[in-house]
């Protein structure tokens, strides 16, 4: 996961969505993440669990800050004790390597020790 999280986001006009087999291969390095298809569009998704709403909200804000920093934004569903995070590239209609990189970075936020 660290190797994926440390990769630079790719840019370029020739970007293409990954095929299902490629996505599934990357997901072996991201336990807890699933490949879903919504309205015919592949996306990767994970549900993060928390002890309360405030912790879930704080995590959502960390993910939002990460997304803003990289101008690459997920769908976030905030509920009491959980945050569902979905990454896909809207313009490509599927999952790009950048979505997997951002998922790995999201994972890093979740597993990082809380700041004192």
N, C-alpha and C positions, 0 to 999 in steps of 0.2 A: 504494500500500500504506500509506503514512504516514497518509493521510486516513482510511482504514478503521481503522488501529491507534489513531488519536487519538479516535475516536468513543466516546461513553459507552455502556456496556452498557444495553440497554433492559430495563425491568421492566414488569410489568402483568399483569392477569388476562386480557387479550384477546390474548396472544401466540399466534402461529400459525407453523407451520413454513413455510418458503419452498418454492415449487414449483421443479422442476428447472431451468427456464429462468432464473429469478431467481438461483439458486445459480451456474449456469454463467456468467452475466453478471458476478457478483462475482469469480468465480475468474479472470477475465481479468486482474484486478489482483493475483492471488496466484500467480505462476508456480511451478510445481512441485507445486501442490496439485491433487488429483483428487477428483472426485465418485464415490463408490462406493455400492453398495447391498448391505447385509448383512442377511440375514433380513428383507428387505422394507423396511428402514429406510435412508434416505439419510444419508450421513456424508461429511465432507470429510477427506482424508488426505494426508499427506506423509511421505516417508522422508528423514530427515536423516542424512548420512554424516559419520563422524569417523575419525581416525587410530588410535584405540584405545578400549578399554572405558572407561577412566577419563574421557575426554572426553565420551563418550556419556552416562555416568552423571551427570557434572556438568551437562550440558545438561538431562537429565531432571529433575534437582533444580531447575533454574531454572524449567522449565515447571510443575513441581509447586507451586513457591512462587507463581507467577503465578496458577495455578488456585485455590489456597487464598485468595489475596488477594481474588479476585472471586467465590468460591464457585461456580465454573463449571469442571467438571473433564473432561479428555479421557481417552481410552484411550491409554496409552503402552506400547509394546513396546520394551524395552531389550535390545539384542543387542550383541555385540562389533562396534564400529565403526558402529553405526547405531541410530537411534531412530525408530520409526514412531509418528506422532502422529495421532490421529483425534478430530475434534470433531463432536458432534451433541448435540441436546437430548433427553435420555431422555424427559422428561415430555411432549414434543410428538411424539415418534416421528419426528424428522427434523431438518433443519438450520434453525436460526434465525439471524437477523442476528448475535446474540451469538457464535455459533460462528465466523462469518467474522471478526468483530472479534478474537476470541481467536486465531484462526489468524494474523491479521496481526501481533498482538502476539508470538506465538510466532516468527514470521519475524523480527521485530525482535530478539528475543533471540539468534537464530542468527547474524544479520548484524552484531550489535554487536561492537565490538572487545573482546577479552578485557581484564578489569580487571587492572591491574598490581599 
